């Protein structure tokens, strides 16, 4: 999530070994993220890394990222320490262990800073999101409240950068009552709003790997407390990689029963043009009992409630997928389309000139998705460009020489 040309948030990561094979469509996510990030004091800088939960397919590559990037702040959840203390909990992968160890290093650094009357520096910051009744034996027990967060709270600061009015993350979950639930049901869930400098915003809902019952708790709780604005979405990242467990439950006979309550909740909170993005493999032609998501049944249901459903591994080309880019402009929020994501500058000019929205999306593309194979840039450029330079160059192409806006914002999903 690109807040501006300095502040970027990454939610989860899944950098697969086969991405190094040129014959596979998977992307070397860490390498592409490093290329895209702004460079501060000679090092790529990621303001905030958020881990929704410690499953391998949400943290694979974290240790590699930590070596290559200065991560200003981590957001974690209490489940990480409950699992560490529970001998019967599923074993954590090596990247999840690396995340926990780095979190504990930051907790120690934060407490040392607090005891000396100061605050932790960038690179030492952490925020623990959620509450666990059994937290008396956890590493984060003594953290002051300013380094904690709970459902019902809005966060507007990332690694000490106050971006109020531009960025807001409203925390929906994990719930205290789910502290001992299976790992997926303790996923960090939030609505993120990015606001254009003209006041136009775009909203994305992130549910991690939550299933039906916990998602309905999110909707019911927020609606009961008249917080419907925090349920709205322009973009919904399909929970659990387009799993049917979001909207189907087995009855006593083992038959899948559609749960319309969650589909109705998604639909009534969708904004005009709402898009569902499934971070998953390509959709199967039909579901096979026992197979992991994505599930065709779920994709078909999303088709019924959304203006569009996008699968990351088949966008735009199944053989060579492009990143899905969601941007916010003066005219609203939308998916950035066409060859703009990977085109040369001359092609970008053509597409933007024909676009009724136009203008800032070249900047958003360059900032949010430098992970694409090519970035709009000047044909005369001979040296690699930094993240902010990519933004400036792309908008210069779009506007015929004018400099980049102060706050290009957008989401990129891979």
C-alpha positions as CSV (number, residue, x, y, z in Angstrom):
1,X,0.0,0.0,0.0
2,X,1.6,3.2,-1.2
3,X,0.6,6.1,1.1
4,X,3.1,8.5,-0.5
5,X,6.5,8.4,-2.0
6,X,8.1,7.8,1.4
7,X,5.6,5.7,3.3
8,X,4.7,2.2,2.1
9,X,2.9,-0.6,4.0
10,X,3.3,-4.3,3.1
11,X,0.6,-6.7,4.3
12,X,1.9,-10.3,4.4
13,X,4.3,-11.8,1.9
14,X,4.7,-15.1,0.0
15,X,7.9,-15.3,-1.9
16,X,8.1,-18.8,-3.4
17,X,11.3,-20.6,-4.3
18,X,10.0,-21.5,-7.8
19,X,9.7,-17.8,-8.5
20,X,13.4,-18.0,-9.4
21,X,12.6,-20.3,-12.3
22,X,12.0,-18.3,-15.4
23,X,9.7,-21.0,-16.7
24,X,7.1,-20.4,-14.0
25,X,4.6,-17.5,-13.6
26,X,5.4,-16.9,-10.0
27,X,7.1,-13.6,-9.1
28,X,10.1,-13.0,-6.9
29,X,8.1,-10.8,-4.6
30,X,10.9,-9.7,-2.2
31,X,13.2,-8.7,-5.1
32,X,10.4,-6.7,-6.8
33,X,9.4,-5.0,-3.5
34,X,13.0,-4.0,-2.8
35,X,13.1,-2.5,-6.3
36,X,9.9,-0.5,-5.7
37,X,10.7,0.9,-2.2
38,X,12.0,4.4,-1.6
39,X,15.6,4.6,-0.6
40,X,16.4,6.4,2.6
41,X,20.1,6.8,3.7
42,X,21.1,4.4,1.0
43,X,18.8,1.5,2.1
44,X,15.4,0.5,0.8
45,X,12.8,1.6,3.3
46,X,9.5,-0.1,4.2
47,X,7.6,1.9,6.8
48,X,5.4,-0.9,8.1
49,X,5.2,-4.7,7.6
50,X,1.9,-6.3,8.8
51,X,1.6,-10.0,9.4
52,X,-2.0,-11.0,9.5
53,X,-1.1,-14.5,10.9
54,X,1.8,-16.8,10.9
55,X,0.9,-19.3,8.2
56,X,3.7,-20.1,5.7
57,X,1.8,-18.6,2.8
58,X,1.5,-15.3,4.5
59,X,5.1,-14.8,5.7
60,X,7.4,-16.8,3.3
61,X,10.3,-14.6,2.5
62,X,10.2,-12.4,5.6
63,X,13.7,-13.3,6.7
64,X,15.1,-12.4,3.3
65,X,13.1,-9.1,3.3
66,X,14.5,-8.2,6.7
67,X,18.1,-8.6,5.4
68,X,17.5,-6.4,2.4
69,X,15.2,-3.7,3.7
70,X,15.0,-1.3,6.7
71,X,11.5,-2.2,8.1
72,X,10.6,0.7,10.3
73,X,7.7,-0.9,12.2
74,X,6.1,-4.4,12.5
75,X,2.5,-5.1,13.2
76,X,1.9,-8.5,14.9
77,X,-0.9,-10.3,16.7
78,X,-0.9,-12.0,20.1
79,X,-1.4,-15.5,18.5
80,X,2.3,-15.6,17.7
81,X,3.2,-15.9,21.3
82,X,0.3,-18.1,22.4
83,X,1.6,-20.6,19.8
84,X,5.1,-20.3,21.0
85,X,3.9,-21.2,24.5
86,X,1.6,-24.0,23.4
87,X,3.3,-27.4,22.8
88,X,0.3,-28.6,20.8
89,X,0.1,-25.7,18.4
90,X,1.1,-26.2,14.7
91,X,4.8,-25.8,14.1
92,X,5.8,-22.4,12.9
93,X,7.8,-22.2,9.6
94,X,11.3,-20.7,9.7
95,X,10.1,-17.3,8.4
96,X,7.4,-17.1,11.1
97,X,10.0,-17.9,13.7
98,X,12.2,-15.1,12.2
99,X,9.3,-12.7,12.5
100,X,8.7,-13.7,16.1
101,X,12.3,-13.3,17.0
102,X,12.5,-9.9,15.3
103,X,9.3,-8.9,17.1
104,X,10.8,-9.8,20.4
105,X,14.0,-7.9,19.6
106,X,11.9,-4.9,18.9
107,X,9.9,-5.3,22.1
108,X,13.1,-5.3,24.1
109,X,14.4,-2.2,22.2
110,X,11.0,-0.5,22.8
111,X,11.1,-1.2,26.5
112,X,14.7,0.0,26.8
113,X,13.7,3.3,25.1
114,X,10.6,3.8,27.3
115,X,12.6,3.1,30.5
116,X,15.1,5.8,29.4
117,X,12.3,8.3,28.8
118,X,12.5,8.1,25.0
119,X,10.7,6.3,22.1
120,X,12.0,3.5,19.9
121,X,13.8,4.5,16.7
122,X,12.6,3.5,13.2
123,X,13.7,-0.1,12.7
124,X,13.0,-0.9,16.4
125,X,9.2,-0.2,16.4
126,X,6.5,-2.7,16.9
127,X,2.7,-2.7,17.4
128,X,0.8,-5.7,18.8
129,X,-2.8,-5.8,17.5
130,X,-5.3,-7.7,19.5
131,X,-5.8,-8.9,23.1
132,X,-5.2,-12.3,24.7
133,X,-6.5,-13.1,28.1
134,X,-3.6,-15.4,28.6
135,X,-1.0,-12.7,27.9
136,X,0.6,-12.8,31.3
137,X,3.4,-15.0,30.0
138,X,3.9,-13.3,26.6
139,X,6.9,-11.2,25.5
140,X,4.8,-8.1,24.9
141,X,3.2,-8.0,28.3
142,X,4.9,-4.7,29.5
143,X,4.4,-2.7,26.3
144,X,2.7,0.6,26.9
145,X,-0.7,1.1,25.3
146,X,0.7,3.3,22.5
147,X,2.4,0.2,21.1
148,X,-0.8,-1.9,21.2
149,X,-4.0,-1.8,19.3
150,X,-7.4,-3.4,19.5
151,X,-10.6,-4.0,17.4
152,X,-12.6,-0.8,17.1
153,X,-9.4,1.4,16.9
154,X,-8.3,3.5,14.0
155,X,-4.5,3.9,13.2
156,X,-3.2,6.7,11.1
157,X,0.5,6.7,11.9
158,X,3.0,4.4,10.3
159,X,6.5,4.2,11.8
160,X,6.1,7.6,13.3
161,X,4.8,9.2,10.1
162,X,1.4,10.8,10.9
163,X,-0.6,10.4,7.8
164,X,-4.0,11.4,9.2
165,X,-6.3,12.5,6.4
166,X,-4.4,10.3,3.9
167,X,-4.2,6.9,5.5
168,X,-6.5,5.2,8.0
169,X,-6.5,1.5,9.1
170,X,-9.6,0.5,11.2
171,X,-9.0,-2.7,13.1
172,X,-11.8,-5.3,13.0
173,X,-10.1,-8.4,14.4
174,X,-8.6,-10.5,16.0
175,X,-11.3,-10.6,18.7
176,X,-10.3,-11.3,22.3
177,X,-12.7,-14.3,22.4
178,X,-10.8,-15.9,19.5
179,X,-7.4,-15.8,21.1
180,X,-7.2,-19.6,21.4
181,X,-9.0,-20.3,18.1
182,X,-7.3,-22.0,15.1
183,X,-4.6,-19.8,13.6
184,X,-6.7,-18.7,10.6
185,X,-9.5,-17.4,12.9
186,X,-7.0,-15.1,14.7
187,X,-6.1,-13.2,11.5
188,X,-5.6,-9.5,11.7
189,X,-8.6,-8.0,9.8
190,X,-8.9,-4.3,8.9
191,X,-10.3,-1.8,6.5
192,X,-7.7,0.5,5.0
193,X,-8.7,3.9,3.5
194,X,-6.4,5.9,1.3
195,X,-7.5,9.4,0.5
196,X,-6.5,11.6,-2.4
197,X,-5.4,15.1,-1.7
198,X,-8.7,16.3,-3.1
199,X,-10.6,14.3,-0.5
200,X,-11.6,11.4,-2.7
201,X,-10.9,8.0,-1.0
202,X,-10.6,4.3,-1.8
203,X,-11.4,1.6,0.7
204,X,-10.1,-2.0,0.9
205,X,-11.3,-4.8,3.2
206,X,-8.7,-7.3,4.4
207,X,-9.8,-10.4,6.3
208,X,-6.7,-12.6,6.2
209,X,-7.8,-16.2,6.3
210,X,-11.0,-15.7,8.4
211,X,-14.0,-18.0,7.7
212,X,-17.7,-17.4,7.8
213,X,-18.4,-17.1,11.6
214,X,-15.6,-14.7,12.4
215,X,-16.3,-12.5,9.4
216,X,-20.0,-12.3,10.4
217,X,-18.8,-11.2,13.9
218,X,-17.0,-8.4,12.2
219,X,-20.1,-7.3,10.3
220,X,-22.5,-7.7,13.2
221,X,-20.3,-5.9,15.7
222,X,-19.6,-2.9,13.5
223,X,-23.2,-2.6,12.4
224,X,-24.4,-2.9,16.0
225,X,-22.1,0.0,16.9
226,X,-23.2,2.1,13.9
227,X,-19.7,1.8,12.3
228,X,-20.9,0.8,8.8
229,X,-18.5,3.3,7.2
230,X,-15.7,0.9,8.3
231,X,-17.3,-2.0,6.4
232,X,-17.5,-0.2,3.0
233,X,-15.2,-1.4,0.3
234,X,-14.1,-0.5,-3.2
235,X,-11.9,-3.6,-3.1
236,X,-12.4,-6.8,-1.2
237,X,-9.4,-9.1,-0.9
238,X,-11.3,-12.4,-0.9
239,X,-10.7,-14.1,2.5
240,X,-8.5,-17.1,2.7
241,X,-7.6,-17.0,-1.0
242,X,-11.2,-17.4,-2.3
243,X,-12.1,-20.2,0.1
244,X,-15.7,-21.6,0.1
245,X,-15.5,-21.7,3.9
246,X,-16.3,-18.0,3.8
247,X,-19.9,-18.6,2.5
248,X,-20.5,-22.4,2.8
249,X,-20.9,-24.7,5.9
250,X,-21.5,-28.4,5.9
251,X,-24.7,-29.6,7.4
252,X,-25.1,-32.9,9.5
253,X,-25.2,-34.9,6.2
254,X,-22.0,-33.3,4.9
255,X,-23.8,-31.2,2.3
256,X,-22.5,-27.8,1.6
257,X,-25.0,-25.1,2.6
258,X,-24.8,-21.6,1.3
259,X,-24.7,-18.9,4.0
260,X,-26.5,-15.9,2.5
261,X,-25.8,-13.7,5.5
262,X,-22.2,-13.2,4.7
263,X,-22.9,-12.6,1.0
264,X,-25.6,-10.1,1.8
265,X,-23.2,-8.3,4.2
266,X,-20.5,-8.1,1.5
267,X,-23.0,-6.8,-1.0
268,X,-24.7,-4.2,1.1
269,X,-21.3,-2.7,2.1
270,X,-19.9,-2.6,-1.5
271,X,-19.4,0.7,-3.1
272,X,-20.2,1.4,-6.7
273,X,-17.8,-0.5,-8.9
274,X,-16.7,-2.9,-6.1
275,X,-14.1,-5.4,-7.1
276,X,-13.2,-8.7,-5.5
277,X,-9.5,-9.7,-5.8
278,X,-8.6,-13.3,-5.1
279,X,-4.9,-13.7,-4.2
280,X,-4.8,-17.3,-5.3
281,X,-3.9,-19.8,-8.0
282,X,-6.1,-19.9,-11.1
283,X,-9.7,-20.9,-10.4
284,X,-10.5,-24.6,-11.0
285,X,-13.1,-25.6,-13.5
286,X,-14.8,-27.5,-10.7
287,X,-14.1,-28.1,-7.1
288,X,-12.7,-31.3,-5.7
289,X,-13.6,-32.2,-2.2
290,X,-10.7,-31.7,0.2
291,X,-8.7,-29.4,-2.1
292,X,-7.3,-26.1,-0.8
293,X,-8.6,-22.8,-2.2
294,X,-9.3,-21.3,-4.5
295,X,-12.7,-22.8,-4.8
296,X,-14.9,-22.4,-7.9
297,X,-18.0,-22.2,-5.7
298,X,-16.6,-19.2,-3.9
299,X,-15.5,-17.4,-7.1
300,X,-19.0,-17.9,-8.6
301,X,-20.7,-16.4,-5.5
302,X,-18.4,-13.4,-5.6
303,X,-19.3,-12.9,-9.3
304,X,-22.9,-12.5,-8.1
305,X,-22.3,-9.7,-5.7
306,X,-19.3,-7.7,-7.2
307,X,-18.9,-5.7,-10.4
308,X,-15.8,-7.7,-11.1
309,X,-13.8,-10.7,-9.7
310,X,-10.0,-10.8,-10.4
311,X,-7.7,-13.7,-9.8
312,X,-4.1,-12.6,-9.3
313,X,-2.5,-15.6,-11.1
314,X,-4.5,-15.0,-14.3
315,X,-4.4,-11.2,-14.4
316,X,-3.9,-10.1,-17.3
317,X,-2.1,-13.1,-18.7
318,X,-2.2,-16.5,-17.0
319,X,1.2,-17.3,-18.5
320,X,2.8,-14.1,-17.1
321,X,0.5,-12.5,-14.6
322,X,0.6,-8.8,-14.0
323,X,0.2,-7.2,-10.5
324,X,-3.3,-6.0,-9.8
325,X,-3.2,-2.3,-9.1
326,X,-5.9,-0.3,-7.3
327,X,-5.6,3.4,-7.3
328,X,-7.3,6.5,-5.9
329,X,-7.9,9.6,-8.1
330,X,-10.0,12.8,-8.0
331,X,-12.7,10.8,-9.9
332,X,-12.7,7.9,-7.5
333,X,-11.1,4.5,-7.0
334,X,-10.5,1.9,-9.7
335,X,-8.4,-0.9,-10.9
336,X,-5.6,0.3,-13.2
337,X,-6.0,-1.5,-16.5
338,X,-4.3,-2.3,-19.8
339,X,-0.7,-2.1,-20.7
340,X,-0.1,0.9,-18.4
341,X,1.1,-1.5,-15.8
342,X,4.0,-2.6,-17.9
343,X,4.1,-0.3,-20.9
344,X,6.8,2.1,-22.0
345,X,6.3,5.8,-21.5
346,X,4.9,6.4,-25.0
347,X,2.2,3.7,-24.6
348,X,1.3,5.2,-21.2
349,X,0.7,8.6,-22.8
350,X,-1.8,7.0,-25.2
351,X,-3.7,5.2,-22.5
352,X,-3.8,8.1,-20.1
353,X,-4.9,10.5,-22.8
354,X,-7.8,8.3,-23.6
355,X,-8.8,7.9,-19.9
356,X,-11.6,9.9,-18.5
357,X,-9.9,9.5,-15.1
358,X,-6.3,9.7,-16.1
359,X,-3.7,12.0,-14.6
360,X,-2.4,10.4,-11.4
361,X,-2.6,6.7,-12.2
362,X,0.8,6.6,-13.9
363,X,2.2,7.8,-10.6
364,X,0.2,5.2,-8.6
365,X,1.3,2.5,-11.0
366,X,4.9,3.4,-10.7
367,X,4.8,3.7,-6.9
368,X,2.5,0.8,-6.1
369,X,3.7,-1.7,-8.7
370,X,7.3,-1.3,-9.5
371,X,7.0,-5.0,-9.1
372,X,5.7,-5.2,-12.6
373,X,8.2,-6.3,-15.3
374,X,8.6,-2.7,-16.6
375,X,7.7,0.7,-15.2
376,X,6.6,3.7,-17.3
377,X,9.8,5.8,-17.6
378,X,11.5,8.1,-20.0
379,X,13.0,6.5,-23.0
380,X,16.1,8.6,-22.4
381,X,16.6,7.3,-18.9
382,X,19.8,5.3,-18.6
383,X,20.3,5.0,-14.8
384,X,18.0,3.0,-12.5
385,X,15.4,5.3,-10.9
386,X,14.4,5.4,-7.2
387,X,10.8,4.9,-6.2
388,X,10.1,8.6,-5.9
389,X,11.9,9.2,-9.2
390,X,9.7,6.6,-10.9
391,X,6.6,8.4,-9.6
392,X,7.9,11.8,-10.8
393,X,8.9,10.4,-14.2
394,X,5.5,8.7,-14.8
395,X,3.5,11.8,-13.9
396,X,5.8,13.9,-16.0
397,X,5.0,11.7,-19.0
398,X,1.3,12.0,-18.2
399,X,1.2,15.7,-17.7
400,X,3.8,16.8,-20.2
401,X,6.4,17.9,-17.7
402,X,4.5,18.8,-14.5
403,X,5.9,17.2,-11.3
404,X,4.4,14.4,-9.3
405,X,1.5,15.1,-6.9
406,X,2.4,15.2,-3.2
407,X,0.6,12.1,-2.2
408,X,0.2,9.4,-4.9
409,X,-1.8,6.6,-3.3
410,X,-2.7,3.1,-4.3
411,X,-2.8,-0.6,-3.6
412,X,-0.8,-3.3,-5.3
413,X,-1.8,-7.0,-4.9
414,X,0.4,-9.8,-6.2
